[in-house]
Amino acid sequence: MKFDKELSWLSFNERVLQEAADQAVPLLERIRFLGIYSSNLDEFFRVRVGGIRRRAMVEAEQDNPKDKWETLHQEISVKVGMLTEQFKKVADDVFQQLAKENIVTIFDDNDNSQFNLHLSQRQLDWLEQYFDNGVIRHITPIIIHSKTQLANCIDDDGIYFLVALHHQGDVHYALVEIPREETKRFIVLPTVNGDKTKYIVMLDDVVQYFIRKLFDGVVPFDKIDAYSMKLTRDAEYSLPDDLDESLLEQMSKGLKQRLKADMVRLVHDRNMPKYMTSYLKKALKIKHEDELAAGVRYRHFKDFVKFPNLGQAQLENPELPALDSARFTAYPSVFDAISHQDILLYYPYHKFRHFTEFVRQASYDPLVRHIKINIYRVAKHSRIIQSLIEAVKNGKKVTVVVELRARFDEQANIEWAKLMKDAGIEIEFGIETLKIHSKLCLVTRLEHDKLVRYAHLGTGNFHEGNARVYTDFALFTKHKEICQEVDNVFSFISHSYKRFRFNHLIVSPLTSRRRLYQLIDNEIQSAQDHKKAEIILKLNNLVDSGLISKLYAASSAGVKINIIVRGMCSLIPGVKDKSDNIKIISIIDRFLEHPRVMLFHNQGEQQLFISSGDWMERNIDHRVEVACPIYDETLKQRIIGILNLHLQDNVKARIINKSQNNRYVRASKQSPLRSQIAIYHYLSQQEQQDEQLNDQQLSKSKQ
């Protein structure tokens, strides 16, 4: 008994759209949620719908009935169609309200087939100069002829105009790509005569308005039709089976496959004439109607995440300045701080600078001998990698495990791997059959003639940008046995044939399933013994069949289970005699909830873990993931306090129920509690207490 995970994912994205529709959310944040929704939907089609299509084809080749996949595909199409209509209504409302703030978006997304920029002649003259001087040089049209393979000319991350050039009764086609990387997508027009109104024009519209300039004197035409379109490809690719090629070479070839991968769908301006859509069907060999979708005029709405603020501060969320960790700042070096006690950070409430400083100090500390880290995603200009390169210059041994198969970051990781290898860093690519998704960093120092290890274990990537918007835990510890087990994980990655004993860490794919089953079974036994039994989980996704079955069994035995899940959730709560002891909420707010936390009552001796992996089959059985116990009692209670604030949220929490209708949690008598804001104030108080404790200890040491 499970929800379908793809439909559950669409329910999650609907929660994102709810944030865009929420009148209480600042206007620019609503626009950015529209961008997030759009970006999510693109990835959904590239990854999940592409996977469904492949499974359907496999079933067909094996002469198995594929009704299941066809039905699912139809249900997805219906849900996406409904959400698309909601999206347009929300977008219309947002931009109308923005105009009331004297920010006018010159967008033409109505149903008129004749497009026009409604601007003054002075504004049009300025835009023409802008186009001539800053845009046209970045555009090279593709003139389509009989031998042109149109599908090979279209990048699935690009926005294009299909251009129809009419001349003396004939129609010739061309393809024009919008140059989003080289120019700004949102063009702010200069104000005139002290006008307080700000005008924003889309680059798409500017290109379309002046599109004749691209073809004048080059291709004869009497009339031009141009309409936007965007192609989405299957994100899956295969690696060549060539033992003589390095993994880097194989990955590069695999990425090139993605550029030519099967089309999942093509979305076009709904005003595109039928003769042009018929041409696309033929040129792209589109066989199924659901592969060709009419949509809003503007493609790649995900760029609206970067929509500029030309108005007042209240159009955005008020700033929440990242906190310093008092446990770090009380000591002259990061190693002194960690030697004194375990340290827990919670991004973005805490400064990510504490981790970059951990790596930076390790890069030149005379006592440091070896730095190990695994890289899944990093920032475009990564200070961490720069510090690792400096460490080599300082004579340190540096080992970096680079996961080349981090989806959509493959090319960036290939380039980083080459750069680090050239700098003298020892690069490893992990295990061929397993993605390395753990978030580990290990520093070894020589202290008093003994090698001592310092470990970082986290729930999120080492990405400075993500750390400003993703919530994630990071533990720094000198715990001897945990640090040894972290080193063992690195050894397993290097030599997967070796086996290690893990008494503290839970490691996928070696021990996770067995240990998680055991932890749930312990709660079941407590319930059967009429003792208190409780589980609290915070996850991104919960879809693993085995773990869901265990949770159903626990609920049936009387274990109280509270789950906070951001994305997919296949478990159905509230079913009589099956899951009536399970409650699930989902929180979508200004930060993206990303940490994985597991809390088991354990007969009063609470066991708490932070983890890099979700409860999905891939994370449990097909990736290297690490869950770490929290032993410091103060830090454990701090995380429990955060979980409890989430569970009390009655502003941004939605109830996950049988109907997946994303109903908000609303308290009748309680005061409003928005957990992300409450957590910020809670952590601020905790840091003040830590600072006071540090002052007291310093005062005692001076006496």
LINWO-V319072 format. One record per pair of residues at least 6 apart in sequence whose ideal C-beta (glycine too) atoms are under 6 Angstrom apart, sorted by the first residue. I is the first residue (numbers start at 1). GAP is how many residues later the second one is. If there is no record, write none. Layout:
# LINWO-V319072
i: {I;I}
gap: {GAP;GAP}
This chain:
# LINWO-V319072
i: {1;2;3;3;5;5;5;6;8;8;9;10;11;12;13;13;14;15;15;15;16;16;16;16;17;17;19;19;19;20;20;20;20;21;26;26;26;27;27;27;28;28;28;29;30;31;31;31;32;34;34;35;35;35;35;38;38;39;45;45;45;46;46;47;49;50;50;50;50;52;52;55;56;56;59;60;77;88;95;101;102;102;103;103;103;104;104;105;106;106;108;109;109;113;117;117;123;127;131;131;135;138;138;139;141;141;141;142;142;143;144;150;150;151;153;154;156;156;156;158;159;159;159;159;160;160;160;161;161;161;162;162;162;163;163;163;164;164;164;164;165;165;165;165;166;166;167;167;167;178;178;185;185;186;186;187;188;189;198;208;211;227;227;228;228;229;230;230;231;231;232;232;233;233;234;234;234;237;237;237;239;239;240;240;247;248;251;251;255;255;265;265;266;267;267;269;270;286;309;309;317;320;322;323;323;323;325;325;325;326;326;326;326;327;327;327;328;328;330;331;333;334;334;334;338;338;338;339;342;342;343;344;344;345;345;346;347;347;348;348;349;349;352;352;356;356;359;359;360;362;362;362;363;363;363;364;367;367;368;368;368;369;369;370;370;371;371;371;371;372;372;372;373;373;374;374;374;375;375;376;376;376;377;377;377;377;378;378;379;379;379;384;388;389;391;392;392;392;392;398;399;400;400;400;401;401;401;401;402;402;402;403;403;404;404;404;405;406;417;420;421;430;430;431;434;434;435;436;437;437;437;438;438;438;438;439;439;440;441;442;442;442;442;443;444;444;445;453;454;455;455;455;456;457;457;458;459;459;459;459;459;459;460;460;460;469;469;470;470;471;471;471;471;472;472;473;473;475;481;482;485;485;485;488;502;504;505;505;506;506;506;507;508;508;508;508;509;512;513;517;519;520;520;523;523;523;523;524;524;526;526;527;527;527;527;528;532;533;533;534;534;535;535;536;536;536;537;537;538;538;539;539;539;539;540;540;540;541;541;541;541;542;542;542;542;543;543;543;544;544;544;544;547;548;552;552;555;555;555;555;560;561;561;562;562;563;564;564;565;565;566;569;572;573;573;573;584;585;586;586;587;587;587;587;589;589;591;596;597;598;599;600;608;608;609;609;610;611;612;612;613;613;619;630;638;642;645;645;645;646;648;649;649;650;650;650;650;651;651;652;653;654;654;655;655}
gap: {571;568;567;569;538;563;565;42;560;561;559;69;649;555;24;27;648;573;639;647;17;20;21;572;20;69;6;14;569;10;13;14;70;69;289;290;291;70;71;288;281;287;288;288;64;63;273;276;273;57;270;266;267;269;270;263;264;263;187;219;220;186;189;188;215;184;185;186;214;17;21;14;10;13;7;6;213;208;10;210;94;95;95;207;208;93;95;95;93;95;7;187;188;158;88;92;66;79;75;79;48;41;44;40;33;35;73;11;33;31;29;133;134;133;22;77;75;76;77;19;19;71;140;141;15;17;69;15;65;67;65;67;114;11;13;63;7;9;61;112;7;54;56;59;56;57;53;54;55;26;29;18;118;14;122;14;12;10;112;18;15;42;45;41;71;39;37;69;32;35;32;33;28;30;27;28;30;17;20;21;11;15;10;13;182;166;153;163;155;156;26;28;26;26;28;28;24;6;6;7;273;360;29;26;27;364;20;25;29;361;364;365;368;10;16;363;9;26;364;6;28;23;24;27;116;138;140;139;135;290;133;131;291;9;129;127;120;125;119;120;331;334;112;115;27;28;25;28;27;6;9;81;24;27;28;30;78;79;28;75;77;75;77;27;74;20;25;27;72;27;70;118;27;68;27;62;66;25;27;27;30;85;29;32;84;86;84;85;84;85;86;78;10;34;7;6;31;32;33;27;27;20;25;27;27;29;35;92;11;15;25;32;33;6;9;25;30;7;10;7;6;6;63;65;189;190;188;188;175;186;188;174;186;187;188;19;173;46;15;11;13;44;45;11;7;9;7;30;24;22;28;31;20;18;171;16;13;14;136;137;151;153;10;12;134;122;123;122;124;120;122;123;124;122;123;122;137;153;23;22;17;19;20;12;9;125;121;123;6;9;121;119;105;112;115;117;112;108;107;33;81;30;34;10;12;31;36;30;33;7;77;6;30;31;32;29;69;26;68;26;67;26;65;26;63;107;26;61;26;59;26;57;75;76;26;27;74;26;27;73;75;23;27;29;73;25;27;73;71;72;73;76;68;23;26;27;6;24;26;27;21;20;21;21;85;21;21;82;19;21;27;87;86;6;9;11;72;68;68;70;6;62;65;66;63;87;85;15;13;11;9;7;22;28;18;20;18;16;13;14;6;12;6;6;48;37;30;33;34;29;25;24;26;15;16;17;23;21;23;22;12;8;10;8;10}
